[in-house]
Amino acid sequence: MARQRIAVIGGVASGPAAAAEAVRTAPEADVVLFEKDAHISYGACEIPYYVAGWMEDHHRLVLLTPARWMAPNGAFC
């Protein structure tokens, strides 16, 4: 029987959560997360603070990079 393949579209908020749940539910499946941007999770609620100038470094908004997602014992596992 063919291995189950699950595609998750969108990397902000619900995308990584859905992919992680898919891995927990079907650990034998191939789960792929597709995102068009360089980061798969960021603090969207904090963007007004950045725009207002209360936060100088936009990198502080990044919560999860693809490298962190794939790292052993990372957020994905």
PDB file of N, CA, C and O in Angstrom:
ATOM      1  N   MET A   1       0.839  -1.181   0.000  1.00  0.00           N
ATOM      2  CA  MET A   1       0.000   0.000   0.000  1.00  0.00           C
ATOM      3  C   MET A   1       0.882   1.242   0.000  1.00  0.00           C
ATOM      4  O   MET A   1       1.920   1.276   0.661  1.00  0.00           O
ATOM      5  N   ALA A   2       0.467   2.252  -0.739  1.00  0.00           N
ATOM      6  CA  ALA A   2       1.245   3.488  -0.862  1.00  0.00           C
ATOM      7  C   ALA A   2       1.233   4.256   0.456  1.00  0.00           C
ATOM      8  O   ALA A   2       0.251   4.250   1.198  1.00  0.00           O
ATOM      9  N   ARG A   3       2.343   4.906   0.715  1.00  0.00           N
ATOM     10  CA  ARG A   3       2.473   5.720   1.914  1.00  0.00           C
ATOM     11  C   ARG A   3       1.572   6.952   1.790  1.00  0.00           C
ATOM     12  O   ARG A   3       1.518   7.578   0.731  1.00  0.00           O
ATOM     13  N   GLN A   4       0.875   7.296   2.858  1.00  0.00           N
ATOM     14  CA  GLN A   4      -0.004   8.460   2.861  1.00  0.00           C
ATOM     15  C   GLN A   4       0.817   9.735   2.748  1.00  0.00           C
ATOM     16  O   GLN A   4       1.861   9.867   3.388  1.00  0.00           O
ATOM     17  N   ARG A   5       0.340  10.685   1.926  1.00  0.00           N
ATOM     18  CA  ARG A   5       1.019  11.964   1.753  1.00  0.00           C
ATOM     19  C   ARG A   5       0.040  13.065   2.134  1.00  0.00           C
ATOM     20  O   ARG A   5      -1.094  13.093   1.656  1.00  0.00           O
ATOM     21  N   ILE A   6       0.487  13.971   2.999  1.00  0.00           N
ATOM     22  CA  ILE A   6      -0.355  15.068   3.468  1.00  0.00           C
ATOM     23  C   ILE A   6       0.341  16.381   3.130  1.00  0.00           C
ATOM     24  O   ILE A   6       1.490  16.596   3.515  1.00  0.00           O
ATOM     25  N   ALA A   7      -0.352  17.256   2.415  1.00  0.00           N
ATOM     26  CA  ALA A   7       0.175  18.575   2.073  1.00  0.00           C
ATOM     27  C   ALA A   7      -0.560  19.616   2.900  1.00  0.00           C
ATOM     28  O   ALA A   7      -1.790  19.623   2.951  1.00  0.00           O
ATOM     29  N   VAL A   8       0.187  20.487   3.542  1.00  0.00           N
ATOM     30  CA  VAL A   8      -0.383  21.584   4.317  1.00  0.00           C
ATOM     31  C   VAL A   8       0.038  22.874   3.626  1.00  0.00           C
ATOM     32  O   VAL A   8       1.225  23.101   3.393  1.00  0.00           O
ATOM     33  N   ILE A   9      -0.932  23.711   3.302  1.00  0.00           N
ATOM     34  CA  ILE A   9      -0.671  24.965   2.593  1.00  0.00           C
ATOM     35  C   ILE A   9      -0.787  26.118   3.584  1.00  0.00           C
ATOM     36  O   ILE A   9      -1.816  26.291   4.238  1.00  0.00           O
ATOM     37  N   GLY A  10       0.283  26.904   3.686  1.00  0.00           N
ATOM     38  CA  GLY A  10       0.274  28.077   4.559  1.00  0.00           C
ATOM     39  C   GLY A  10       1.055  27.831   5.833  1.00  0.00           C
ATOM     40  O   GLY A  10       0.810  26.865   6.555  1.00  0.00           O
ATOM     41  N   GLY A  11       2.000  28.721   6.097  1.00  0.00           N
ATOM     42  CA  GLY A  11       2.900  28.490   7.219  1.00  0.00           C
ATOM     43  C   GLY A  11       2.693  29.371   8.428  1.00  0.00           C
ATOM     44  O   GLY A  11       3.462  29.275   9.385  1.00  0.00           O
ATOM     45  N   VAL A  12       1.686  30.225   8.426  1.00  0.00           N
ATOM     46  CA  VAL A  12       1.503  31.094   9.578  1.00  0.00           C
ATOM     47  C   VAL A  12       0.367  30.557  10.449  1.00  0.00           C
ATOM     48  O   VAL A  12      -0.736  30.295   9.969  1.00  0.00           O
ATOM     49  N   ALA A  13       0.654  30.405  11.703  1.00  0.00           N
ATOM     50  CA  ALA A  13      -0.305  29.987  12.737  1.00  0.00           C
ATOM     51  C   ALA A  13      -0.870  28.592  12.513  1.00  0.00           C
ATOM     52  O   ALA A  13      -0.306  27.619  13.013  1.00  0.00           O
ATOM     53  N   SER A  14      -1.958  28.470  11.781  1.00  0.00           N
ATOM     54  CA  SER A  14      -2.631  27.178  11.700  1.00  0.00           C
ATOM     55  C   SER A  14      -1.909  26.161  10.830  1.00  0.00           C
ATOM     56  O   SER A  14      -2.098  24.959  11.020  1.00  0.00           O
ATOM     57  N   GLY A  15      -1.089  26.600   9.884  1.00  0.00           N
ATOM     58  CA  GLY A  15      -0.361  25.660   9.027  1.00  0.00           C
ATOM     59  C   GLY A  15       0.577  24.758   9.803  1.00  0.00           C
ATOM     60  O   GLY A  15       0.454  23.537   9.710  1.00  0.00           O
ATOM     61  N   PRO A  16       1.526  25.321  10.579  1.00  0.00           N
ATOM     62  CA  PRO A  16       2.409  24.470  11.373  1.00  0.00           C
ATOM     63  C   PRO A  16       1.649  23.631  12.407  1.00  0.00           C
ATOM     64  O   PRO A  16       2.022  22.491  12.683  1.00  0.00           O
ATOM     65  N   ALA A  17       0.591  24.198  12.970  1.00  0.00           N
ATOM     66  CA  ALA A  17      -0.209  23.435  13.939  1.00  0.00           C
ATOM     67  C   ALA A  17      -0.864  22.233  13.257  1.00  0.00           C
ATOM     68  O   ALA A  17      -0.889  21.137  13.817  1.00  0.00           O
ATOM     69  N   ALA A  18      -1.392  22.437  12.054  1.00  0.00           N
ATOM     70  CA  ALA A  18      -2.028  21.338  11.318  1.00  0.00           C
ATOM     71  C   ALA A  18      -0.999  20.281  10.926  1.00  0.00           C
ATOM     72  O   ALA A  18      -1.273  19.084  11.018  1.00  0.00           O
ATOM     73  N   ALA A  19       0.183  20.718  10.490  1.00  0.00           N
ATOM     74  CA  ALA A  19       1.232  19.765  10.115  1.00  0.00           C
ATOM     75  C   ALA A  19       1.693  18.957  11.320  1.00  0.00           C
ATOM     76  O   ALA A  19       1.884  17.745  11.218  1.00  0.00           O
ATOM     77  N   ALA A  20       1.873  19.611  12.450  1.00  0.00           N
ATOM     78  CA  ALA A  20       2.289  18.899  13.666  1.00  0.00           C
ATOM     79  C   ALA A  20       1.229  17.894  14.102  1.00  0.00           C
ATOM     80  O   ALA A  20       1.559  16.786  14.524  1.00  0.00           O
ATOM     81  N   GLU A  21      -0.028  18.272  14.003  1.00  0.00           N
ATOM     82  CA  GLU A  21      -1.114  17.342  14.356  1.00  0.00           C
ATOM     83  C   GLU A  21      -1.153  16.173  13.384  1.00  0.00           C
ATOM     84  O   GLU A  21      -1.410  15.041  13.793  1.00  0.00           O
ATOM     85  N   ALA A  22      -0.905  16.428  12.107  1.00  0.00           N
ATOM     86  CA  ALA A  22      -0.870  15.347  11.123  1.00  0.00           C
ATOM     87  C   ALA A  22       0.237  14.352  11.454  1.00  0.00           C
ATOM     88  O   ALA A  22       0.039  13.143  11.333  1.00  0.00           O
ATOM     89  N   VAL A  23       1.396  14.850  11.869  1.00  0.00           N
ATOM     90  CA  VAL A  23       2.511  13.965  12.232  1.00  0.00           C
ATOM     91  C   VAL A  23       2.166  13.154  13.484  1.00  0.00           C
ATOM     92  O   VAL A  23       2.482  11.967  13.565  1.00  0.00           O
ATOM     93  N   ARG A  24       1.521  13.793  14.451  1.00  0.00           N
ATOM     94  CA  ARG A  24       1.134  13.056  15.670  1.00  0.00           C
ATOM     95  C   ARG A  24       0.071  12.001  15.368  1.00  0.00           C
ATOM     96  O   ARG A  24       0.093  10.907  15.932  1.00  0.00           O
ATOM     97  N   THR A  25      -0.861  12.338  14.473  1.00  0.00           N
ATOM     98  CA  THR A  25      -1.965  11.430  14.149  1.00  0.00           C
ATOM     99  C   THR A  25      -1.533  10.293  13.233  1.00  0.00           C
ATOM    100  O   THR A  25      -1.958   9.149  13.398  1.00  0.00           O
ATOM    101  N   ALA A  26      -0.683  10.622  12.266  1.00  0.00           N
ATOM    102  CA  ALA A  26      -0.234   9.632  11.282  1.00  0.00           C
ATOM    103  C   ALA A  26       1.284   9.717  11.141  1.00  0.00           C
ATOM    104  O   ALA A  26       1.774  10.237  10.138  1.00  0.00           O
ATOM    105  N   PRO A  27       2.041   9.218  12.121  1.00  0.00           N
ATOM    106  CA  PRO A  27       3.500   9.361  12.093  1.00  0.00           C
ATOM    107  C   PRO A  27       4.168   8.678  10.897  1.00  0.00           C
ATOM    108  O   PRO A  27       5.305   9.008  10.560  1.00  0.00           O
ATOM    109  N   GLU A  28       3.495   7.752  10.265  1.00  0.00           N
ATOM    110  CA  GLU A  28       4.071   7.069   9.113  1.00  0.00           C
ATOM    111  C   GLU A  28       3.857   7.839   7.809  1.00  0.00           C
ATOM    112  O   GLU A  28       4.414   7.460   6.779  1.00  0.00           O
ATOM    113  N   ALA A  29       3.070   8.900   7.834  1.00  0.00           N
ATOM    114  CA  ALA A  29       2.753   9.672   6.631  1.00  0.00           C
ATOM    115  C   ALA A  29       3.875  10.657   6.285  1.00  0.00           C
ATOM    116  O   ALA A  29       4.642  11.077   7.150  1.00  0.00           O
ATOM    117  N   ASP A  30       3.948  11.009   5.019  1.00  0.00           N
ATOM    118  CA  ASP A  30       4.841  12.082   4.562  1.00  0.00           C
ATOM    119  C   ASP A  30       4.054  13.380   4.671  1.00  0.00           C
ATOM    120  O   ASP A  30       3.053  13.559   3.978  1.00  0.00           O
ATOM    121  N   VAL A  31       4.498  14.282   5.535  1.00  0.00           N
ATOM    122  CA  VAL A  31       3.819  15.560   5.729  1.00  0.00           C
ATOM    123  C   VAL A  31       4.718  16.660   5.183  1.00  0.00           C
ATOM    124  O   VAL A  31       5.886  16.762   5.558  1.00  0.00           O
ATOM    125  N   VAL A  32       4.166  17.487   4.289  1.00  0.00           N
ATOM    126  CA  VAL A  32       4.921  18.578   3.672  1.00  0.00           C
ATOM    127  C   VAL A  32       4.161  19.877   3.920  1.00  0.00           C
ATOM    128  O   VAL A  32       2.956  19.963   3.683  1.00  0.00           O
ATOM    129  N   LEU A  33       4.889  20.885   4.401  1.00  0.00           N
ATOM    130  CA  LEU A  33       4.322  22.203   4.651  1.00  0.00           C
ATOM    131  C   LEU A  33       4.803  23.156   3.552  1.00  0.00           C
ATOM    132  O   LEU A  33       6.008  23.304   3.347  1.00  0.00           O
ATOM    133  N   PHE A  34       3.890  23.790   2.861  1.00  0.00           N
ATOM    134  CA  PHE A  34       4.221  24.742   1.801  1.00  0.00           C
ATOM    135  C   PHE A  34       3.947  26.158   2.279  1.00  0.00           C
ATOM    136  O   PHE A  34       2.859  26.463   2.767  1.00  0.00           O
ATOM    137  N   GLU A  35       4.951  27.023   2.133  1.00  0.00           N
ATOM    138  CA  GLU A  35       4.806  28.441   2.484  1.00  0.00           C
ATOM    139  C   GLU A  35       5.607  29.253   1.483  1.00  0.00           C
ATOM    140  O   GLU A  35       6.740  28.889   1.165  1.00  0.00           O
ATOM    141  N   LYS A  36       5.053  30.332   0.985  1.00  0.00           N
ATOM    142  CA  LYS A  36       5.728  31.140  -0.044  1.00  0.00           C
ATOM    143  C   LYS A  36       6.791  32.062   0.527  1.00  0.00           C
ATOM    144  O   LYS A  36       7.696  32.470  -0.201  1.00  0.00           O
ATOM    145  N   ASP A  37       6.710  32.401   1.803  1.00  0.00           N
ATOM    146  CA  ASP A  37       7.668  33.328   2.409  1.00  0.00           C
ATOM    147  C   ASP A  37       8.816  32.587   3.083  1.00  0.00           C
ATOM    148  O   ASP A  37       8.801  31.361   3.198  1.00  0.00           O
ATOM    149  N   ALA A  38       9.804  33.348   3.524  1.00  0.00           N
ATOM    150  CA  ALA A  38      11.002  32.761   4.126  1.00  0.00           C
ATOM    151  C   ALA A  38      10.774  32.240   5.543  1.00  0.00           C
ATOM    152  O   ALA A  38      11.536  31.398   6.018  1.00  0.00           O
ATOM    153  N   HIS A  39       9.747  32.723   6.217  1.00  0.00           N
ATOM    154  CA  HIS A  39       9.477  32.310   7.598  1.00  0.00           C
ATOM    155  C   HIS A  39       8.138  31.610   7.667  1.00  0.00           C
ATOM    156  O   HIS A  39       7.202  31.965   6.951  1.00  0.00           O
ATOM    157  N   ILE A  40       8.049  30.617   8.530  1.00  0.00           N
ATOM    158  CA  ILE A  40       6.799  29.870   8.613  1.00  0.00           C
ATOM    159  C   ILE A  40       5.959  30.250   9.810  1.00  0.00           C
ATOM    160  O   ILE A  40       4.836  29.767   9.949  1.00  0.00           O
ATOM    161  N   SER A  41       6.472  31.099  10.673  1.00  0.00           N
ATOM    162  CA  SER A  41       5.665  31.557  11.794  1.00  0.00           C
ATOM    163  C   SER A  41       6.250  32.854  12.322  1.00  0.00           C
ATOM    164  O   SER A  41       7.460  32.968  12.519  1.00  0.00           O
ATOM    165  N   TYR A  42       5.404  33.804  12.545  1.00  0.00           N
ATOM    166  CA  TYR A  42       5.845  35.075  13.106  1.00  0.00           C
ATOM    167  C   TYR A  42       4.738  35.658  13.969  1.00  0.00           C
ATOM    168  O   TYR A  42       3.576  35.263  13.873  1.00  0.00           O
ATOM    169  N   GLY A  43       5.123  36.606  14.813  1.00  0.00           N
ATOM    170  CA  GLY A  43       4.164  37.234  15.714  1.00  0.00           C
ATOM    171  C   GLY A  43       3.360  38.302  14.999  1.00  0.00           C
ATOM    172  O   GLY A  43       3.717  39.479  15.051  1.00  0.00           O
ATOM    173  N   ALA A  44       2.291  37.921  14.338  1.00  0.00           N
ATOM    174  CA  ALA A  44       1.477  38.865  13.576  1.00  0.00           C
ATOM    175  C   ALA A  44       0.840  39.921  14.475  1.00  0.00           C
ATOM    176  O   ALA A  44       0.668  41.066  14.057  1.00  0.00           O
ATOM    177  N   CYS A  45       0.493  39.554  15.689  1.00  0.00           N
ATOM    178  CA  CYS A  45      -0.146  40.504  16.598  1.00  0.00           C
ATOM    179  C   CYS A  45       0.808  41.620  17.026  1.00  0.00           C
ATOM    180  O   CYS A  45       0.366  42.684  17.460  1.00  0.00           O
ATOM    181  N   GLU A  46       2.105  41.379  16.904  1.00  0.00           N
ATOM    182  CA  GLU A  46       3.088  42.375  17.302  1.00  0.00           C
ATOM    183  C   GLU A  46       3.475  43.320  16.174  1.00  0.00           C
ATOM    184  O   GLU A  46       4.221  44.270  16.412  1.00  0.00           O
ATOM    185  N   ILE A  47       2.996  43.096  14.959  1.00  0.00           N
ATOM    186  CA  ILE A  47       3.353  43.947  13.822  1.00  0.00           C
ATOM    187  C   ILE A  47       3.021  45.425  14.078  1.00  0.00           C
ATOM    188  O   ILE A  47       3.828  46.282  13.715  1.00  0.00           O
ATOM    189  N   PRO A  48       1.886  45.762  14.680  1.00  0.00           N
ATOM    190  CA  PRO A  48       1.630  47.188  14.956  1.00  0.00           C
ATOM    191  C   PRO A  48       2.712  47.840  15.823  1.00  0.00           C
ATOM    192  O   PRO A  48       3.001  49.025  15.659  1.00  0.00           O
ATOM    193  N   TYR A  49       3.305  47.084  16.735  1.00  0.00           N
ATOM    194  CA  TYR A  49       4.387  47.629  17.564  1.00  0.00           C
ATOM    195  C   TYR A  49       5.607  47.954  16.701  1.00  0.00           C
ATOM    196  O   TYR A  49       6.284  48.957  16.928  1.00  0.00           O
ATOM    197  N   TYR A  50       5.882  47.110  15.722  1.00  0.00           N
ATOM    198  CA  TYR A  50       7.003  47.357  14.816  1.00  0.00           C
ATOM    199  C   TYR A  50       6.717  48.574  13.936  1.00  0.00           C
ATOM    200  O   TYR A  50       7.570  49.447  13.777  1.00  0.00           O
ATOM    201  N   VAL A  51       5.513  48.624  13.368  1.00  0.00           N
ATOM    202  CA  VAL A  51       5.141  49.727  12.493  1.00  0.00           C
ATOM    203  C   VAL A  51       5.161  51.049  13.260  1.00  0.00           C
ATOM    204  O   VAL A  51       5.554  52.076  12.706  1.00  0.00           O
ATOM    205  N   ALA A  52       4.745  51.035  14.516  1.00  0.00           N
ATOM    206  CA  ALA A  52       4.719  52.251  15.337  1.00  0.00           C
ATOM    207  C   ALA A  52       6.110  52.682  15.793  1.00  0.00           C
ATOM    208  O   ALA A  52       6.285  53.776  16.331  1.00  0.00           O
ATOM    209  N   GLY A  53       7.110  51.802  15.571  1.00  0.00           N
ATOM    210  CA  GLY A  53       8.468  52.138  15.972  1.00  0.00           C
ATOM    211  C   GLY A  53       8.807  51.753  17.400  1.00  0.00           C
ATOM    212  O   GLY A  53       9.877  52.106  17.895  1.00  0.00           O
ATOM    213  N   TRP A  54       7.924  51.041  18.065  1.00  0.00           N
ATOM    214  CA  TRP A  54       8.168  50.606  19.447  1.00  0.00           C
ATOM    215  C   TRP A  54       9.101  49.408  19.499  1.00  0.00           C
ATOM    216  O   TRP A  54       9.630  49.072  20.560  1.00  0.00           O
ATOM    217  N   MET A  55       9.303  48.769  18.369  1.00  0.00           N
ATOM    218  CA  MET A  55      10.181  47.614  18.258  1.00  0.00           C
ATOM    219  C   MET A  55      11.085  47.870  17.053  1.00  0.00           C
ATOM    220  O   MET A  55      10.594  47.989  15.930  1.00  0.00           O
ATOM    221  N   GLU A  56      12.384  47.956  17.268  1.00  0.00           N
ATOM    222  CA  GLU A  56      13.296  48.318  16.183  1.00  0.00           C
ATOM    223  C   GLU A  56      13.692  47.142  15.297  1.00  0.00           C
ATOM    224  O   GLU A  56      13.879  47.312  14.093  1.00  0.00           O
ATOM    225  N   ASP A  57      13.820  45.975  15.867  1.00  0.00           N
ATOM    226  CA  ASP A  57      14.320  44.825  15.119  1.00  0.00           C
ATOM    227  C   ASP A  57      13.173  43.926  14.681  1.00  0.00           C
ATOM    228  O   ASP A  57      12.559  43.259  15.514  1.00  0.00           O
ATOM    229  N   HIS A  58      12.876  43.897  13.383  1.00  0.00           N
ATOM    230  CA  HIS A  58      11.770  43.066  12.888  1.00  0.00           C
ATOM    231  C   HIS A  58      12.047  41.578  13.060  1.00  0.00           C
ATOM    232  O   HIS A  58      11.118  40.772  13.006  1.00  0.00           O
ATOM    233  N   HIS A  59      13.299  41.199  13.265  1.00  0.00           N
ATOM    234  CA  HIS A  59      13.616  39.789  13.487  1.00  0.00           C
ATOM    235  C   HIS A  59      13.011  39.267  14.792  1.00  0.00           C
ATOM    236  O   HIS A  59      12.855  38.058  14.963  1.00  0.00           O
ATOM    237  N   ARG A  60      12.675  40.163  15.701  1.00  0.00           N
ATOM    238  CA  ARG A  60      12.035  39.736  16.949  1.00  0.00           C
ATOM    239  C   ARG A  60      10.627  39.201  16.709  1.00  0.00           C
ATOM    240  O   ARG A  60      10.062  38.526  17.569  1.00  0.00           O
ATOM    241  N   LEU A  61      10.058  39.502  15.537  1.00  0.00           N
ATOM    242  CA  LEU A  61       8.729  38.999  15.198  1.00  0.00           C
ATOM    243  C   LEU A  61       8.760  37.534  14.775  1.00  0.00           C
ATOM    244  O   LEU A  61       7.744  36.844  14.858  1.00  0.00           O
ATOM    245  N   VAL A  62       9.922  37.053  14.319  1.00  0.00           N
ATOM    246  CA  VAL A  62      10.037  35.691  13.801  1.00  0.00           C
ATOM    247  C   VAL A  62      10.012  34.702  14.964  1.00  0.00           C
ATOM    248  O   VAL A  62      10.832  34.772  15.879  1.00  0.00           O
ATOM    249  N   LEU A  63       9.057  33.787  14.907  1.00  0.00           N
ATOM    250  CA  LEU A  63       8.937  32.774  15.946  1.00  0.00           C
ATOM    251  C   LEU A  63       9.555  31.449  15.528  1.00  0.00           C
ATOM    252  O   LEU A  63      10.102  30.718  16.354  1.00  0.00           O
ATOM    253  N   LEU A  64       9.462  31.147  14.245  1.00  0.00           N
ATOM    254  CA  LEU A  64       9.893  29.838  13.783  1.00  0.00           C
ATOM    255  C   LEU A  64      10.420  29.942  12.358  1.00  0.00           C
ATOM    256  O   LEU A  64       9.710  30.378  11.452  1.00  0.00           O
ATOM    257  N   THR A  65      11.660  29.541  12.172  1.00  0.00           N
ATOM    258  CA  THR A  65      12.249  29.501  10.833  1.00  0.00           C
ATOM    259  C   THR A  65      12.149  28.074  10.297  1.00  0.00           C
ATOM    260  O   THR A  65      11.967  27.140  11.078  1.00  0.00           O
ATOM    261  N   PRO A  66      12.263  27.889   8.992  1.00  0.00           N
ATOM    262  CA  PRO A  66      12.255  26.525   8.460  1.00  0.00           C
ATOM    263  C   PRO A  66      13.346  25.645   9.082  1.00  0.00           C
ATOM    264  O   PRO A  66      13.112  24.463   9.336  1.00  0.00           O
ATOM    265  N   ALA A  67      14.526  26.205   9.327  1.00  0.00           N
ATOM    266  CA  ALA A  67      15.613  25.416   9.927  1.00  0.00           C
ATOM    267  C   ALA A  67      15.243  24.949  11.327  1.00  0.00           C
ATOM    268  O   ALA A  67      15.533  23.811  11.695  1.00  0.00           O
ATOM    269  N   ARG A  68      14.616  25.804  12.100  1.00  0.00           N
ATOM    270  CA  ARG A  68      14.202  25.430  13.466  1.00  0.00           C
ATOM    271  C   ARG A  68      13.105  24.368  13.410  1.00  0.00           C
ATOM    272  O   ARG A  68      13.066  23.450  14.230  1.00  0.00           O
ATOM    273  N   TRP A  69      12.222  24.511  12.431  1.00  0.00           N
ATOM    274  CA  TRP A  69      11.113  23.553  12.253  1.00  0.00           C
ATOM    275  C   TRP A  69      11.663  22.142  11.995  1.00  0.00           C
ATOM    276  O   TRP A  69      11.134  21.161  12.518  1.00  0.00           O
ATOM    277  N   MET A  70      12.718  22.049  11.192  1.00  0.00           N
ATOM    278  CA  MET A  70      13.260  20.760  10.795  1.00  0.00           C
ATOM    279  C   MET A  70      14.309  20.199  11.772  1.00  0.00           C
ATOM    280  O   MET A  70      14.696  19.036  11.659  1.00  0.00           O
ATOM    281  N   ALA A  71      14.762  21.007  12.713  1.00  0.00           N
ATOM    282  CA  ALA A  71      15.803  20.595  13.645  1.00  0.00           C
ATOM    283  C   ALA A  71      15.323  19.456  14.546  1.00  0.00           C
ATOM    284  O   ALA A  71      14.149  19.409  14.911  1.00  0.00           O
ATOM    285  N   PRO A  72      16.219  18.544  14.905  1.00  0.00           N
ATOM    286  CA  PRO A  72      15.834  17.503  15.870  1.00  0.00           C
ATOM    287  C   PRO A  72      15.353  18.155  17.152  1.00  0.00           C
ATOM    288  O   PRO A  72      15.947  19.120  17.633  1.00  0.00           O
ATOM    289  N   ASN A  73      14.292  17.630  17.688  1.00  0.00           N
ATOM    290  CA  ASN A  73      13.668  18.180  18.898  1.00  0.00           C
ATOM    291  C   ASN A  73      13.176  19.610  18.681  1.00  0.00           C
ATOM    292  O   ASN A  73      13.034  20.370  19.639  1.00  0.00           O
ATOM    293  N   GLY A  74      12.917  19.976  17.434  1.00  0.00           N
ATOM    294  CA  GLY A  74      12.395  21.304  17.131  1.00  0.00           C
ATOM    295  C   GLY A  74      10.900  21.356  17.373  1.00  0.00           C
ATOM    296  O   GLY A  74      10.331  20.459  17.996  1.00  0.00           O
ATOM    297  N   ALA A  75      10.277  22.392  16.888  1.00  0.00           N
ATOM    298  CA  ALA A  75       8.853  22.592  17.119  1.00  0.00           C
ATOM    299  C   ALA A  75       7.999  21.530  16.428  1.00  0.00           C
ATOM    300  O   ALA A  75       6.886  21.237  16.866  1.00  0.00           O
ATOM    301  N   PHE A  76       8.526  20.960  15.352  1.00  0.00           N
ATOM    302  CA  PHE A  76       7.763  19.995  14.577  1.00  0.00           C
ATOM    303  C   PHE A  76       7.580  18.691  15.321  1.00  0.00           C
ATOM    304  O   PHE A  76       6.540  18.044  15.204  1.00  0.00           O
ATOM    305  N   CYS A  77       8.577  18.303  16.081  1.00  0.00           N
ATOM    306  CA  CYS A  77       8.549  16.996  16.742  1.00  0.00           C
ATOM    307  C   CYS A  77       7.696  17.007  17.988  1.00  0.00           C
ATOM    308  O   CYS A  77       7.570  15.983  18.660  1.00  0.00           O
TER     309      CYS A  77
END
